[in-house]
Amino acid sequence: MLLLVNDDIYRKVYMIGQDIGGLIIHLFSTFGNMVWQIFWPLAFGLILSSWIRNLLPVSSVVKHLGKTTVVSLSFTTFLGMVSSSCSYAAASLSHTLLTKKATVANAMAFLVSSTNLIVEMFIVLVALMGWTFLWGEIIGGLILIATVGFLFSRFYPKDVEQELRQHLLNAQPQKASCGMDMSEMSGDHGDCGMDMSKMKSDDSDCGMDMSKMKSDDSDCGMDMSKMKSDDSDCGMDMSKMKSDDHSAMKMDMATEPQSATMEKITKSAGFFQMDIAMIGKEILIGVVVSSILIALMPQDGWRDLFISNDAGLPVWLHSLLDVIIGIFVAMIAYVCSVGNLILAAALWHGGISFGGVIGFILSDVLTIPMIRVYQKYYGKRPTKWMVGLLFVAILFTGLCVDAIFNGFGWVTADQTVRALNQSGFGLNFTTVMNLIFIPVSIWYYRLGKKANAGMGMSM
């Protein structure tokens, strides 16, 4: 009897072990297929984006964003489209625009365009979900930018904006003065604050008794005993800095000069390497989270999350609830602007409406980590208004897109979307493109890393 019980226990443990092992293999298989599917379109998009960023520096358009107009919003949209697709990089750049006196509306328009109207995102979107979703994203992004420009220019309170500006001003670093009071020194004189009018121009000692001053000192009579004679570091201890570190700030002039074409490629590769350094972790998290959800969550589970078409609700109310659910899923998903496309495909397969998918994709600027970044940049009250207006703008955009595409019959029940867990391995188009872009992207990344290292930039 005891042997039978033990055999039964062993059998159950063995079956559980097999189930766990099969689940782990399934998770890794799903993850590998996801990476294989999105690698070439993502690499191609980032390479193309780096070229565009090289041709259009940010500084050339910042000066045009001081007023919210159709022209400024157009500039902002284009600037966002050619900038980094990393959500946190977009938040940092929009913060920079605000410190440069851009309007809040222009900065927020840049934020949403930089995370939603970007080349690499378009390519991955077509590869995963098809052309209909691409046009939905483009139309939705443009509607969102116009809505954000209107809401933030009309409804963002002036006193809250003043608080935001003050927060930015307080966060500005103070200029160092080497610990000395320089207030009494004339801006256009180098006389160390002393009256030089009585000194003879032909006297090398300026009419002063130089007997007590060391011949090799030029400290204007100040006690420089605590400062190293060979340092110009304002009295700071620079002993931990290697003398050869300064060479990292200079380009190697001994190398042969590059051709004009190679110089452009190298500079563009630098942008590519910086983008990978910023966005790589976010995309990896997005692929991991999406793979787990796709592998573990059955389609019936997704359908239970959303409102069934058989619920008998009015069309507008059903669409409204789906868009709200899509926004809240995005807020807690911790997925970046490109990585959330995979999860968006999972949501679409699970039964969410077209407008709900677009609302989810547009909501990458409202994730919990992003909201914490806003609080750090702008303060709590300005962030609350910012998040509230962005939520309203995304909700309105999702409803508009859903109404437009369903009204014109552009979305059908059998909308073609590529399988989420399809096997990408084999002799097919994806394999051919990956075999091209894997070595190209590795070479391009290494070229950019070498170029950035030569400029003293470590990413």
Secondary structure, 3 states (H helix, E strand, C coil): CHHHHHHHHHHHHHHHHHHHHHHHHHHHHHHHHHHHHHHHHHHHHHHHHHHHHHHCCCHHHHCCCCCCCHHHHHHHHHHHHCCCCCHHHHHHHHHHHHHCCCCHHHHHHHHHHHHHCCHHHHHHHHHHHCHHHHHHHHHHHHHHHHHHHHHHHHHCCHHHHHHHHHHHHHCCCCCCCCCCCCCCCCCCCCCCCCCCCCCCCCCCCCCCCCCCCCCCCCCCCCCCCCCCCCCCCCCCCCCCCCHHHHHHHCCCCCCCCCCHHHHHHHHHHHHHHHHHHHHHHHHHHHHHHHHHHHHHCCHHHHHHHCCCHHHCCCHHHHHHHHHHHHHHHHHHHCCCCCCHHHHHHHHHHHCCCHHHHHHHHHHHHHCHHHHHHHHHHHCHHHHHHHHHHHHHHHHHHHHHHHHHHHHCCCCCCCCCCCCCCCCCCCCCHHHHHHHHHHHHHHHHHHHHHHHHHHCCCCC
